[in-house]
């Protein structure tokens, strides 16, 4: 599959992005460890529905700049990138959609800049209250010492593990087969993961190769640096304690996604009508896992288009 991007300068970095269509702007924010390519099924569908759809490689990924400094990957930087991208594209407003780490970016775009981001849709990660303490400190106080967030904190360690065999690492994360998020003491994240001989039906060998070849070329230090700012993000967002998101909003997740089946995710999902009073729907797609826009593209596309048309009307009839 041919996948091309172009690049603009925005927020002090080069941002590479794929683009389709014309009309109201929709920005698609991918997660970890992904690329703009993760939206390959959504770009043509949303463009055909009457939208200008832009999927950037997020800061630290693919063709976008990857600063070396850990503190260059805060939520302020990532929201700043998307805000500056909208301006660089010659637009004043956009609808923002995010998956995985892109979901918190989308939620915070809506929270920080409601003048720019007039609606928000998030996949897999529900919005929640800021919390009462730093995330990593909270884990330690609960006696949790081997969660993957903690493993990612020491620069160079997880990078070296993934770089030993990018093919295995990418497959281990995307397949999710035997992958532990609560790691064994002294063990890495992907080294013990079982990888089946064949990929699941929702992704091809060609598509896996695209991720592998890209990460072999660029590495993933930038992506890991997002996690190294978890506590810093908590500090920076104190002014938004108990803030709600009032714009039109949509949430989509898979019924088998561990993000919404854990204690934190379950609570956030349950409370979203309070934290996101503009919420217009919570769609749980039966049988889907975490990589939902790739696993169930038809269902995700239909949900997004229905949401967008609820905001703008049916553009094909304009």
C-alpha positions in Angstrom: 0.0 0.0 0.0 1.5 3.4 -1.1 1.5 5.8 1.8 2.8 9.4 1.2 3.0 12.4 3.5 3.9 16.0 3.2 5.4 18.2 5.8 4.8 21.6 7.3 6.6 23.6 10.0 4.4 24.1 13.1 5.1 24.7 16.8 8.8 24.8 16.1 9.0 21.3 14.5 8.4 19.6 11.2 5.1 17.7 11.2 4.5 15.1 8.5 0.9 14.2 7.7 -1.3 12.3 5.2 -4.3 14.2 3.8 -7.4 13.4 1.9 -10.5 15.3 0.8 -11.9 18.8 1.2 -14.4 20.4 3.5 -14.4 20.9 7.3 -11.1 19.9 8.8 -10.8 16.6 10.8 -7.4 15.9 12.5 -6.7 12.2 13.4 -4.2 11.7 16.2 -2.6 8.2 16.5 -1.3 6.5 19.6 1.6 4.4 20.8 3.4 2.7 19.0 1.7 3.8 15.8 1.8 6.2 12.9 -0.5 8.2 10.6 -0.7 4.9 8.8 -2.9 3.6 11.5 -5.7 5.8 10.0 -5.4 4.3 6.5 -9.0 3.0 6.6 -10.4 6.3 7.9 -8.9 8.9 5.6 -10.7 7.8 2.4 -14.0 7.1 4.1 -14.1 10.5 5.9 -12.9 12.3 2.8 -15.7 10.7 0.8 -18.2 11.9 3.4 -17.2 15.5 2.7 -14.3 16.3 5.0 -10.7 17.4 4.8 -9.0 14.7 6.8 -5.4 15.1 8.1 -3.5 12.3 9.9 -0.2 13.5 11.3 2.7 11.5 12.4 2.7 12.7 16.0 5.7 14.3 17.7 8.5 11.7 17.8 7.1 9.4 15.2 7.6 8.7 11.5 8.4 11.7 9.4 7.7 14.2 12.2 10.5 15.7 14.3 11.7 13.8 17.3 13.4 16.1 19.8 15.9 14.4 22.1 14.9 16.1 25.2 12.4 14.1 27.4 10.6 17.2 28.5 9.8 18.1 24.9 6.9 15.6 24.9 4.5 17.0 27.4 0.8 17.3 26.8 1.3 21.0 26.2 3.7 20.2 23.3 1.4 17.7 21.8 -1.7 19.9 22.0 0.4 22.8 20.7 1.5 20.7 17.7 -2.1 20.0 16.8 -3.2 23.6 17.3 -0.3 24.9 15.2 -1.0 22.3 12.6 -4.6 23.6 12.2 -3.2 27.1 11.6 -0.5 25.9 9.3 -3.2 24.3 7.1 -4.9 27.6 6.8 -7.8 26.7 9.0 -9.3 28.3 12.1 -11.1 25.3 13.6 -11.1 21.5 13.4 -12.7 18.4 14.8 -10.1 16.3 16.6 -10.1 12.5 16.8 -7.6 10.5 18.8 -6.8 6.8 19.5 -4.7 5.4 22.4 -2.2 8.2 23.4 -3.9 10.3 20.7 -7.1 10.2 22.8 -5.7 12.2 25.7 -4.2 14.6 23.2 -7.7 15.0 21.6 -9.4 15.4 25.0 -6.9 18.0 26.0 -7.1 19.8 22.7 -10.8 20.2 23.4 -10.2 21.2 27.0 -7.4 23.7 26.4 -8.5 25.2 23.1 -12.3 25.0 22.7 -12.1 28.0 20.3 -10.1 25.8 17.9 -11.4 22.3 18.4 -15.1 22.5 18.1 -15.8 18.7 18.6 -13.8 15.7 19.8 -14.0 11.9 19.3 -11.8 9.5 21.2 -11.1 5.8 20.7 -10.1 3.4 23.4 -9.1 5.9 26.2 -12.0 7.6 28.0 -11.7 11.0 29.5 -11.4 11.2 33.3 -10.7 13.6 36.1 -7.1 14.7 36.6 -6.6 12.6 39.7 -5.4 13.6 43.1 -1.7 12.6 42.8 1.0 12.0 40.2 0.3 8.8 38.2 3.7 7.1 38.9 3.7 8.1 42.5 0.3 6.6 42.8 1.4 3.3 41.4 4.4 3.1 43.8 2.2 4.0 46.8 0.0 1.1 45.9 3.0 -1.3 45.9 3.0 -1.6 42.1 6.6 -1.5 40.8 6.6 -3.4 37.5 3.8 -1.8 35.5 4.9 -1.0 31.9 4.6 2.7 32.6 7.4 2.3 35.1 9.5 0.1 32.9 9.4 2.8 30.2 10.9 5.5 32.5 14.6 4.7 32.3 15.9 6.0 28.9 17.5 3.5 26.7 16.3 0.3 28.4 13.0 -0.3 26.6 14.5 1.2 23.4 17.2 -1.4 23.4 14.7 -4.2 24.0 12.5 -3.3 21.1 15.5 -2.6 18.8 16.8 -6.1 19.3 14.0 -7.4 17.0 11.6 -4.8 15.6 9.7 -7.5 13.7 9.0 -9.4 17.0 8.3 -6.2 19.0 5.8 -4.8 16.6 4.0 -8.1 16.2 4.0 -8.6 20.0 2.4 -5.3 20.6 -0.2 -5.4 17.8 -1.2 -9.0 18.3 -1.3 -8.6 22.1 -0.8 -12.3 22.5 0.8 -13.1 25.8 1.9 -9.5 26.2 2.0 -8.5 29.9 1.4 -4.9 31.1 2.4 -5.9 34.6 5.9 -7.2 33.9 7.8 -9.9 35.5 10.7 -8.5 37.7 13.8 -8.3 35.6 12.0 -9.0 32.4 11.1 -6.8 29.4 7.8 -6.0 27.8 8.0 -8.0 24.5 10.9 -10.5 25.0 8.6 -13.3 26.4 5.6 -12.5 24.3 4.2 -15.3 22.2 3.8 -14.3 18.5 1.6 -16.6 16.4 2.8 -17.6 13.0 0.1 -15.7 11.2 -1.2 -12.2 11.9 -4.8 -11.6 12.9 -7.3 -11.1 10.1 -7.4 -7.4 10.5 -3.8 -6.7 9.5 -1.7 -8.0 6.6 2.0 -8.8 6.4 2.4 -5.8 4.1 0.8 -3.5 6.8 3.0 -5.0 9.5 6.0 -4.5 7.4 5.2 -0.8 7.1 5.4 -0.3 10.8 8.5 -2.5 11.2 10.4 -0.7 8.4 9.5 2.7 9.8 10.5 2.0 13.4 13.7 0.3 12.2 14.6 3.6 10.5 13.4 6.1 13.1 13.5 4.2 16.4 10.8 4.9 19.1 12.6 7.0 21.7 10.1 9.8 21.1 7.2 7.6 21.6 8.6 6.3 24.9 9.2 9.9 26.0 5.5 10.5 26.0 5.3 8.1 29.0 8.3 9.8 30.7 6.1 12.9 31.0 3.2 11.3 32.9 4.0 12.9 36.2 5.1 16.2 34.5 1.8 16.3 32.7 0.0 16.0 36.0 1.9 18.9 37.4 1.3 21.1 34.3 -2.4 20.6 34.2 -3.3 21.7 37.8 -5.3 24.6 36.4 -7.7 22.2 34.8 -8.5 20.2 37.9 -12.2 19.1 37.6 -12.5 20.8 34.2 -15.2 19.4 31.9 -15.4 19.1 28.1 -18.6 20.7 26.8 -18.0 20.4 23.0 -19.9 17.6 21.1 -18.0 14.4 21.9 -18.0 10.7 21.0 -16.3 7.8 22.5 -15.6 4.4 20.8 -13.9 1.3 22.2 -13.8 -2.4 21.7 -15.5 -4.7 24.2 -12.2 -6.7 24.6 -10.0 -3.6 25.1 -8.1 -3.9 28.4 -8.1 -0.1 28.7 -11.8 0.0 29.5 -12.1 -3.3 31.4 -9.6 -2.4 34.1 -10.5 -0.6 37.3 -9.4 2.9 36.1 -10.9 2.5 32.7 -14.2 1.1 33.9 -14.6 4.1 36.3 -13.8 6.6 33.6 -16.2 5.0 31.2 -18.9 5.1 33.8 -18.4 8.7 34.7 -18.0 10.2 31.2 -21.4 11.8 31.1 -20.2 13.9 34.1 -16.6 14.6 32.8 -17.8 15.2 29.2 -21.3 16.8 29.4 -21.2 17.2 25.6 -21.0 13.5 25.1 -23.3 12.3 22.4 -22.5 8.6 22.5 -20.4 5.8 24.0 -20.1 3.0 21.4 -18.7 -0.3 22.5 -18.0 -2.5 19.5 -18.4 -6.2 20.4 -15.4 -8.4 19.8 -13.0 -5.6 19.1 -9.7 -5.1 21.0 -7.5 -2.1 21.4 -6.5 -1.4 17.8 -10.1 -0.6 17.0 -9.9 1.6 13.9 -7.8 -1.0 12.2 -9.7 -4.0 13.6 -13.2 -2.7 12.8 -12.8 0.0 10.2 -16.3 -0.2 8.8 -17.9 0.2 12.2 -15.6 2.9 13.3 -16.0 4.8 10.1 -19.8 4.6 10.3 -19.8 5.9 13.9 -17.5 8.8 13.1 -19.4 9.8 10.0 -22.7 9.7 11.9 -21.1 11.9 14.6 -19.7 14.3 12.1 -23.0 14.6 10.3 -24.7 15.3 13.5 -22.6 18.3 13.9 -22.4 19.6 10.3 -25.3 17.8 8.6 -24.9 15.6 5.5 -22.3 17.4 3.4 -23.0 15.2 0.4 -26.4 17.0 0.1 -25.0 20.5 0.4 
